[in-house]
Amino acid sequence: MVLRVHTFLFADLVGFTALTERRGDDAAADLAARFGTEAARLADQHGAQVVKHLGDAVMVRGDDAAETVQLGLRLSSELGPAHDLPPVHAGAHTGLAVERAGDWFGAAVNLAARLSTAARGGELLLTEAAVAAAGQLRHVELESLGARLFKNVSAPTGLYSARPRSGASSSATRLATRRPISSRVSRTSASGLPLGSGSSQSR
């Protein structure tokens, strides 16, 4: 078994189940397919690979953490309503994983998937490991959300919310601090995983 470090990114459409109920299966499937096509196009531009499509979600693997983070920002900020799609939320983590038959497995993959579920529409969540691996990111603003526990992850995970820095003149990443994600009003997904929401602070 060979374990290598990769950055994994998951992204999907917010409210896809409700959208399917409103607009029907055909329309929802068309939107999911279009999102998958756009995600693959952008991934190629950043040297990343769409590993698989999971309904309205995509799983992406990248060897370059900085490029994968930039891809996540583009997925969460460039797609969505501007492309007649629902908002996109995404999460990325860098860690070890093992490949089997073209798919990837490991704790790093699982954590990246949980981050995407916890992100808000239009938001990219990053772990400390992803931020450290990416190094200096051009025109990116990071907000520290503190640490939080995820289901079936033993240790707290330090989180950052990433967004493009408009009108940036410097190539350095700007870091801001916000109250810990654990202090927000929590909501719960269908799987029982707490999701951060309810912060009165504007993004």
Phi and psi in degrees as a GROMACS rama.xvg file:
@    title "Ramachandran Plot"
@    xaxis  label "Phi"
@    yaxis  label "Psi"
@TYPE xy
-111.475  119.654  VAL-2
-103.453  132.447  LEU-3
-131.011  156.576  ARG-4
-85.0779  130.648  VAL-5
-140.72  164.381  HIS-6
-109.003  125.274  THR-7
-109.135  136.657  PHE-8
-128.377  128.917  LEU-9
-116.978  138.974  PHE-10
-144.409  141.461  ALA-11
-152.245  173.785  ASP-12
-87.5773  132.777  LEU-13
-73.714  136.129  VAL-14
69.8134  28.3414  GLY-15
-66.8787  -36.4204  PHE-16
-63.1209  -45.5122  THR-17
-65.0039  -38.0562  ALA-18
-62.3061  -40.3323  LEU-19
-61.1951  -40.8567  THR-20
-64.1434  -38.886  GLU-21
-76.2116  -43.461  ARG-22
-106.755  -9.50675  ARG-23
95.3448  163.068  GLY-24
-64.5765  -42.4705  ASP-25
-62.7361  -46.8644  ASP-26
-64.7839  -41.3004  ALA-27
-64.81  -42.0268  ALA-28
-63.6962  -38.0929  ALA-29
-63.5985  -41.7195  ASP-30
-64.1827  -44.3128  LEU-31
-61.8909  -41.2468  ALA-32
-65.7493  -39.7103  ALA-33
-66.9741  -39.985  ARG-34
-62.1905  -43.2969  PHE-35
-61.5143  -40.3487  GLY-36
-64.8041  -44.4802  THR-37
-65.4738  -39.2662  GLU-38
-63.3214  -41.3892  ALA-39
-65.6809  -38.9015  ALA-40
-63.0231  -46.4069  ARG-41
-68.3261  -38.1009  LEU-42
-59.5723  -41.5446  ALA-43
-61.3715  -35.9126  ASP-44
-68.142  -21.0745  GLN-45
-110.223  14.8162  HIS-46
67.5046  23.4861  GLY-47
-108.389  168.849  ALA-48
-125.422  128.146  GLN-49
-76.3724  110.55  VAL-50
-71.6706  -44.6306  VAL-51
-165.031  162.067  LYS-52
-104.076  134.607  HIS-53
-123.816  79.5591  LEU-54
66.8103  -115.642  GLY-55
-91.6724  7.26796  ASP-56
-110.594  158.032  ALA-57
-127.687  145.691  VAL-58
-112.077  126.323  MET-59
-122.773  141.377  VAL-60
-121.193  136.185  ARG-61
-134.085  144.392  GLY-62
-83.5173  -26.5523  ASP-63
-103.738  111.284  ASP-64
-62.5021  -41.8139  ALA-65
-62.3096  -43.6744  ALA-66
-65.6441  -37.0321  GLU-67
-69.0503  -37.0235  THR-68
-64.7537  -44.0317  VAL-69
-61.0339  -37.5199  GLN-70
-62.2861  -45.7231  LEU-71
-58.6848  -39.3361  GLY-72
-63.7523  -40.4804  LEU-73
-67.984  -40.3307  ARG-74
-62.4197  -43.0956  LEU-75
-80.6244  -25.2353  SER-76
-105.806  -32.6779  SER-77
-89.5911  -32.4363  GLU-78
-87.067  -164.914  LEU-79
88.6105  -146.93  GLY-80
-54.5462  -31.8155  PRO-81
-63.4822  -23.0678  ALA-82
-111.165  23.5557  HIS-83
57.7695  38.475  ASP-84
-121.83  156.977  LEU-85
-61.8128  162.645  PRO-86
-56.687  150.742  PRO-87
-110.898  134.257  VAL-88
-119.527  149.336  HIS-89
-146.784  159.008  ALA-90
-147.625  145.768  GLY-91
-138.261  143.094  ALA-92
-143.37  145.808  HIS-93
-110.397  129.277  THR-94
-177.042  -171.766  GLY-95
-81.6591  146.666  LEU-96
-157.032  163.132  ALA-97
-123.629  143.236  VAL-98
-99.5981  137.885  GLU-99
-140.772  116.061  ARG-100
53.7939  41.1595  ALA-101
85.9213  -6.08172  GLY-102
-108.549  165.836  ASP-103
-124.472  142.04  TRP-104
-135.019  149.948  PHE-105
145.371  169.29  GLY-106
-61.4502  -33.2708  ALA-107
-63.5708  -39.6178  ALA-108
-64.3875  -45.5006  VAL-109
-62.6054  -41.3358  ASN-110
-67.8547  -40.5353  LEU-111
-59.6996  -39.6713  ALA-112
-64.6595  -38.6217  ALA-113
-68.7109  -34.3803  ARG-114
-62.993  -42.308  LEU-115
-62.7808  -35.3839  SER-116
-67.4107  -34.7497  THR-117
-78.9537  -19.2341  ALA-118
-72.455  151.303  ALA-119
-82.9207  169.886  ARG-120
-60.9749  129.858  GLY-121
80.4551  8.11804  GLY-122
-111.971  144.418  GLU-123
-114.295  121.04  LEU-124
-99.6411  138.333  LEU-125
-126.268  146.384  LEU-126
-85.085  164.962  THR-127
-58.2899  -36.9121  GLU-128
-62.8442  -41.0891  ALA-129
-67.023  -41.4796  ALA-130
-63.152  -44.5802  VAL-131
-63.9421  -41.56  ALA-132
-68.4239  -31.8404  ALA-133
-74.2116  -28.7545  ALA-134
68.9289  -145.212  GLY-135
-73.9439  122.457  GLN-136
-107.811  130.305  LEU-137
-70.7641  128.192  ARG-138
56.0311  43.3469  HIS-139
-123.703  133.633  VAL-140
-108.046  130.853  GLU-141
-113.659  136.88  LEU-142
-113.817  125.574  GLU-143
-75.8819  127.241  SER-144
-105.168  6.85891  LEU-145
78.3363  -163.321  GLY-146
-109.17  149.927  ALA-147
-145.607  159.338  ARG-148
-94.5381  138.642  LEU-149
-113.946  152.059  PHE-150
-57.4288  130.776  LYS-151
65.7788  18.2632  ASN-152
-116.086  119.125  VAL-153
-68.4743  -40.8848  SER-154
-102.604  150.533  ALA-155
-60.0355  146.595  PRO-156
-111.988  123.32  THR-157
-72.6578  132.117  GLY-158
-121.655  150.228  LEU-159
-133.615  142.628  TYR-160
-99.5679  126.313  SER-161
-110.1  143.044  ALA-162
-151.8  155.47  ARG-163
-62.9393  142.568  PRO-164
-96.2031  107.08  ARG-165
-68.5556  136.288  SER-166
63.6831  26.7018  GLY-167
-70.3445  137.419  ALA-168
-105.049  -9.38244  SER-169
-111.494  151.616  SER-170
-85.9335  -7.09731  SER-171
-78.6984  148.978  ALA-172
-72.2397  135.257  THR-173
-100.022  133.344  ARG-174
-114.973  124.557  LEU-175
-115.59  164.889  ALA-176
-123.165  136.282  THR-177
-127.275  161.181  ARG-178
-57.6662  149.398  ARG-179
-55.1513  146.279  PRO-180
-59.1095  -28.303  ILE-181
-68.3728  -17.1314  SER-182
-88.1857  -4.89691  SER-183
-75.2101  161.216  ARG-184
-66.1289  130.029  VAL-185
-96.91  150.625  SER-186
-125.687  171.235  ARG-187
-128.905  135.935  THR-188
-79.9031  174.039  SER-189
-62.1234  -24.9406  ALA-190
-87.6376  -1.81668  SER-191
90.4819  4.72937  GLY-192
-82.0466  124.706  LEU-193
-63.783  137.479  PRO-194
-117.648  137.383  LEU-195
-73.1738  129.939  GLY-196
-162.711  177.728  SER-197
85.3813  3.00965  GLY-198
-67.6089  134.354  SER-199
-81.2525  -7.13288  SER-200
-76.7138  132.209  GLN-201
-73.466  152.092  SER-202
